[in-house]
Amino acid sequence: MNKALLAALAALVALAALVAGCGGGDETTDETVTLTKTEFIKQGDAICKQGNDQSEKEAEEFAEDNDFTLEKASKEQLEEAVSEVLVPSLSQQAEEIGELGAPEGDEEKVEEIVVSLEDAADEIEDDPGLVFDGEVLEEPEKLAQDYGFKVCGEE
């Protein structure tokens, strides 16, 4: 079961990159830059990769700091890691993707992705064990994939 828990945590870390891939814009000007869908996805996927790498590093550091290995962690230890690493990452990423600015005409689709991810982060915050059944992140993953992300939302 530990491998299943680790796989669930890894899948969540990958989803966390969905939002990380859509970082904020330039806050120093009043100009609004509207990305094309292709640019939006490209930037999002690049940041998702970076976000995945960072989340994995943080999860490993958390395990080391708390004297356990992810491979041999109990469900309770993994839930603590989810609460301390994944939930803040998902929440921050949802905020950043919302700030990126949706491509013209895709505002509703992007909003749906953001809201779905925010809702999932809130549910996981309330019950970290939900991540292990894999269902809590299905909707944001599907929405990201359907939108066209290649890295963001991958399992």
ChimeraX attribute file (.defattr): number of C-alpha atoms within 10 A of each C-alpha:
attribute: neighborCount
match mode: 1-to-1
recipient: residues
	/A:1	9
	/A:2	14
	/A:3	12
	/A:4	12
	/A:5	23
	/A:6	19
	/A:7	16
	/A:8	19
	/A:9	23
	/A:10	17
	/A:11	20
	/A:12	27
	/A:13	27
	/A:14	24
	/A:15	29
	/A:16	31
	/A:17	30
	/A:18	36
	/A:19	33
	/A:20	30
	/A:21	29
	/A:22	28
	/A:23	21
	/A:24	15
	/A:25	14
	/A:26	12
	/A:27	9
	/A:28	6
	/A:29	7
	/A:30	7
	/A:31	8
	/A:32	11
	/A:33	12
	/A:34	13
	/A:35	15
	/A:36	14
	/A:37	16
	/A:38	12
	/A:39	12
	/A:40	20
	/A:41	23
	/A:42	18
	/A:43	18
	/A:44	25
	/A:45	24
	/A:46	18
	/A:47	21
	/A:48	30
	/A:49	19
	/A:50	14
	/A:51	24
	/A:52	24
	/A:53	14
	/A:54	16
	/A:55	21
	/A:56	17
	/A:57	13
	/A:58	16
	/A:59	22
	/A:60	17
	/A:61	15
	/A:62	19
	/A:63	19
	/A:64	12
	/A:65	10
	/A:66	12
	/A:67	10
	/A:68	15
	/A:69	17
	/A:70	20
	/A:71	14
	/A:72	14
	/A:73	18
	/A:74	16
	/A:75	16
	/A:76	11
	/A:77	16
	/A:78	27
	/A:79	23
	/A:80	17
	/A:81	23
	/A:82	24
	/A:83	19
	/A:84	16
	/A:85	20
	/A:86	26
	/A:87	24
	/A:88	16
	/A:89	23
	/A:90	26
	/A:91	21
	/A:92	18
	/A:93	27
	/A:94	28
	/A:95	20
	/A:96	19
	/A:97	24
	/A:98	20
	/A:99	15
	/A:100	23
	/A:101	21
	/A:102	21
	/A:103	18
	/A:104	11
	/A:105	10
	/A:106	14
	/A:107	12
	/A:108	11
	/A:109	16
	/A:110	20
	/A:111	16
	/A:112	16
	/A:113	23
	/A:114	24
	/A:115	16
	/A:116	20
	/A:117	29
	/A:118	21
	/A:119	18
	/A:120	23
	/A:121	26
	/A:122	16
	/A:123	17
	/A:124	21
	/A:125	19
	/A:126	12
	/A:127	13
	/A:128	22
	/A:129	19
	/A:130	17
	/A:131	22
	/A:132	19
	/A:133	11
	/A:134	16
	/A:135	10
	/A:136	19
	/A:137	24
	/A:138	16
	/A:139	16
	/A:140	24
	/A:141	25
	/A:142	16
	/A:143	19
	/A:144	26
	/A:145	17
	/A:146	12
	/A:147	16
	/A:148	17
	/A:149	23
	/A:150	17
	/A:151	23
	/A:152	29
	/A:153	29
	/A:154	17
	/A:155	18
